[in-house]
Amino acid sequence: MTDSIFTAWKPEHAALWGNVPLRLKHRLHQHELFSRPALARLIEAAPKSNYMLIETGRPNERKLWREGEMGTLSGLEVMDAIASGRIWLNLLRVNEIDPQYGRLLDEIFGELEGRIPGFTTFKRINGILISSPRAQVYYHFDTAGQTLWQIAGSKRVYLYPKEPPFLTPESLENVILYNNETGIQYEGWYDDYAQCIELQPGEMAQWPLNMPHRIENADELSVSMTIEYFTTDIRRNLFVNGANGLLRDKLKLKPQRSVSGPAVWAKTAVYAAAAKGGLLKRGRSKRRPITFTLDRDFLAKPAAASAPAPDAARPTEQALGGD
């Protein structure tokens, strides 16, 4: 794209980025990479390691959660199937599947780093989420920087304070240690304290690191691009909180939870050593077994019986920050 990706950027957005929730306008919904034929080709090219296909329950339920795989349907047929069911397809690391999406990712961050002084990122990945009308993403938070770009359809993002009871230090640490980003307490009354952002095609949202949120689609097929990234500060936050969790969970200590000061370097060393030694892999949630294939037989059957949803209700690209 030769024009700016952001279509209504204001100087104050540079100061607000990462500090408060933002809704900004973009032009990616007009990009050829997000046309139906391009998305269909991407679906057909995605290996199993680069996607997750999930069937969920109805809105406000958490009773059904099944993982499946794409069968012999074409990419266009997969999108049509998603449009008629409670299914979402998370295409992971699309920059690996097709280098065109990697170049687009570089273009986005080139523009951001040019607009935001001192903003330097690494370990950037983008994914594409294609989801059914009324599909939902359960209450969770992310350990990397996040942006959400709406391409087709609309959705509502509920953002919650990143303080107790919405997010406790123990929950933050456990998620970092065990890669379980939805393993945090949610109550219906939390919505009374949420900020709600409505996203239409051509709009994107960005919010502060670790801010809990959940997402509901409107009544049409939704296509979104998700981006995860690290900065030096985000990596420091990950390392320090991970080390705090190790001290609390493994050594039964009460750590100081500041992410600044002399202790940061010691905690960074603790976390890095634990990661290198494999201590962070124990207890991490495993992917669910494959229980359905998205084919014509599946589409002809009634919805499956309810089954307990797993703790990890939103697969993530949990990345260990590094150069």
Buried (B, 14 or more C-beta within 10 A) or exposed (E): BEEBBBEEBEEEBBEBBBEEBBBBEBEBBEBEBBEEEBBBBBBEEBEEEBBBBBBBBEEEEBEBBBBBBBBEBEBBBBBBBBBEBBBBBBBBBBBBBBEBBBEBBEEBBEBBEEBBEEBEBBBBBBBBBBBBBBBBBBBBBBBBBBBBBBBBBBBBBBBBBBEEBBBEBBBBBBBBBBBBBBBBEBEEEBEEEBBEBEBBBBBBBBBBBBBBBBBBBBEEBBBBBBBBBBBEEBBBBBBBBBBBBBBBBEEEEEBEEEBEEEBBEEBBEBBBEBBEEEBBEEEEBEEBEEEBBBBEEBEEEEEEEEBEBBBBBBBBBBBBBEE
